[in-house]
Amino acid sequence: MQKYCLTLDLKEDPNLIEEYIRLHQEVWPEILQSIKDSGIINLEIYNIGNRLMMIIEANSDFSFEKKSKLDAANLKVQEWETLMWKFQKALPNSKPGEKWIVMDKIFELE
């Protein structure tokens, strides 16, 4: 099992943040299926203010490169991602077009 933590910011607009959260209460079925098809077993998104944190648990076959290729070939995923850019803003250290950024784990209690 692989585990990743990613972060992203939303635009600082309470109405947009509220709509983004609402959309994530009713994620399109095609998006849920694409997540599962990529090898993701569990995915959680947390929010405070305009900051988001995503936790992914994936099988050993999962890779972000594989997921990107699957997403690029899926028109419904592309439609969802275009819609999400209405709410999201890239982090200052992100590459052009990059949304979610994988965070480095700096501590684990074992």
C-alpha positions as CSV (number, residue, x, y, z in Angstrom):
1,M,0.0,0.0,0.0
2,Q,1.3,3.4,-1.0
3,K,0.2,6.6,0.8
4,Y,0.4,10.2,-0.4
5,C,-0.5,13.6,1.0
6,L,-1.1,16.4,-1.4
7,T,-2.1,20.1,-1.0
8,L,-3.8,22.8,-3.0
9,D,-5.4,26.2,-2.3
10,L,-8.8,27.5,-3.4
11,K,-9.4,31.0,-4.5
12,E,-10.2,33.1,-1.4
13,D,-13.9,33.6,-2.1
14,P,-16.3,32.1,0.4
15,N,-19.0,31.5,-2.2
16,L,-16.6,29.6,-4.5
17,I,-15.3,27.6,-1.5
18,E,-18.8,26.7,-0.5
19,E,-19.7,25.6,-4.1
20,Y,-16.4,23.6,-4.3
21,I,-17.3,21.7,-1.1
22,R,-20.9,21.1,-2.4
23,L,-19.6,19.7,-5.6
24,H,-17.4,17.3,-3.6
25,Q,-20.5,16.0,-1.8
26,E,-21.8,14.8,-5.2
27,V,-18.8,13.9,-7.2
28,W,-19.7,12.7,-10.7
29,P,-19.8,8.8,-10.9
30,E,-17.3,8.9,-13.8
31,I,-14.8,10.7,-11.7
32,L,-15.2,8.2,-8.8
33,Q,-14.7,5.3,-11.3
34,S,-11.6,7.0,-12.8
35,I,-10.1,7.3,-9.3
36,K,-10.6,3.6,-8.7
37,D,-9.4,2.6,-12.1
38,S,-6.1,4.3,-11.4
39,G,-5.3,2.1,-8.4
40,I,-6.5,4.4,-5.7
41,I,-8.1,2.5,-2.9
42,N,-9.1,5.4,-0.7
43,L,-9.0,9.2,-1.2
44,E,-9.9,11.8,1.3
45,I,-9.9,15.6,1.0
46,Y,-9.8,17.9,4.0
47,N,-10.5,21.7,4.1
48,I,-9.8,24.6,6.3
49,G,-10.3,28.1,4.9
50,N,-9.0,28.0,1.4
51,R,-6.5,25.3,2.1
52,L,-7.1,21.7,0.9
53,M,-5.2,18.5,1.9
54,M,-5.8,15.2,0.0
55,I,-4.7,11.8,1.4
56,I,-4.4,9.0,-1.1
57,E,-4.0,5.3,-0.3
58,A,-3.2,3.3,-3.4
59,N,-2.2,-0.2,-4.5
60,S,1.3,-1.0,-5.5
61,D,0.6,-0.5,-9.2
62,F,-0.5,3.1,-8.8
63,S,1.7,5.9,-10.1
64,F,0.9,9.6,-10.8
65,E,2.2,9.2,-14.3
66,K,-0.2,6.3,-15.0
67,K,-3.1,8.4,-13.5
68,S,-2.2,11.4,-15.6
69,K,-2.3,9.3,-18.8
70,L,-5.7,7.8,-17.8
71,D,-7.0,11.2,-17.0
72,A,-5.8,12.8,-20.2
73,A,-7.7,10.1,-22.2
74,N,-10.9,10.6,-20.2
75,L,-13.1,13.4,-21.5
76,K,-15.3,13.4,-18.4
77,V,-12.2,13.8,-16.2
78,Q,-11.0,16.6,-18.4
79,E,-14.4,18.3,-18.0
80,W,-14.3,17.9,-14.2
81,E,-10.7,19.3,-14.0
82,T,-11.7,22.3,-16.1
83,L,-14.6,23.0,-13.8
84,M,-12.4,22.6,-10.7
85,W,-10.0,25.3,-12.0
86,K,-12.8,27.8,-11.4
87,F,-12.2,27.2,-7.7
88,Q,-8.6,26.3,-7.4
89,K,-5.4,28.3,-7.5
90,A,-1.9,27.0,-8.1
91,L,0.5,27.1,-5.1
92,P,3.4,29.6,-5.5
93,N,5.9,26.8,-6.0
94,S,3.9,24.8,-8.5
95,K,4.8,24.3,-12.2
96,P,2.6,25.8,-14.9
97,G,-0.7,23.9,-15.0
98,E,0.1,21.9,-11.9
99,K,-2.6,21.7,-9.3
100,W,-2.2,19.3,-6.4
101,I,1.3,19.0,-5.1
102,V,2.7,16.0,-3.2
103,M,3.8,16.9,0.2
104,D,7.0,15.5,1.8
105,K,6.4,13.4,4.9
106,I,8.6,14.8,7.7
107,F,7.3,12.8,10.7
108,E,5.5,9.5,11.5
109,L,4.7,8.1,14.9
110,E,5.2,4.4,14.8
